[in-house]
Amino acid sequence: ISMGANITILNPFIGKLINDKIFSNDPLFIYLTFAYTILIFLVLFSLQKTARKNSIVPS
C-alpha cells in the first residue's frame, strides 16, 4: 500500500514527473531511470499479451 502511495519508490522517473520536489540533475540517473521505465513498460506489455494469448476464454 505504501508503494502505491509513493510512486517514486517503484519508478523514480514517473515520480519525478508527478512530484516537483524531487531534484535530480545527474544525467546518468536520468538515463538509467528512463531506460528502466521503457523496460518495465515492455515487460508489462509482453506479460499482458501473453496472458491474452493463453486465455481460457476463446476470442
N, C-alpha and C positions, 0 to 999 in steps of 0.2 A: 504494500500500500504506500509506503514512503517513497518507493521508486517511481510510482505513478504520479505522486505529488511533486516530486523534484526530478524533472526530465533530464537535468544536467548530469545526473548520475549515470543514466543509460547512454546518453549521447550528448557530449559537450557542444557539438556544432548546433544542434537544434535548440539546446538550452541557451546558447548564446544568442540565437535569433529571437527567442522568446523573452529572455531576461537581459536587459541592458546593463545590469550591474556587474556582469562578468566581463572583465577586460583581459584579453589575451592577444598580445601583438606578436607573439612568437610565430614566425612563418611555418616552421616545422610542425608545430602543434595544429595550426590551421590546416595544413595539407594532410596530416595524418587523420584528423577528425573528419575531414571532407571525404577522404578515401574510405574511412571506416563507415561513414554514413551510406555511401554508394554501395559498399559491400553488403551491409545489413539489408538495404532495400532489395538487392539482387537475391540474397538468400531467402528473404521472406517471400518474394515473388515466385521463386523456384519452389518453395515449400507449398505455396498456395496452388500453383499449377499442378504439382504432383498430387496434392490432395484432391483436386477436381478430377484428375485423370484416374485415380484409384478409388473413386467414389463408388459406393454400393448402388446408389440410385442411378439408373441409366439415364443418359441425357438425350 
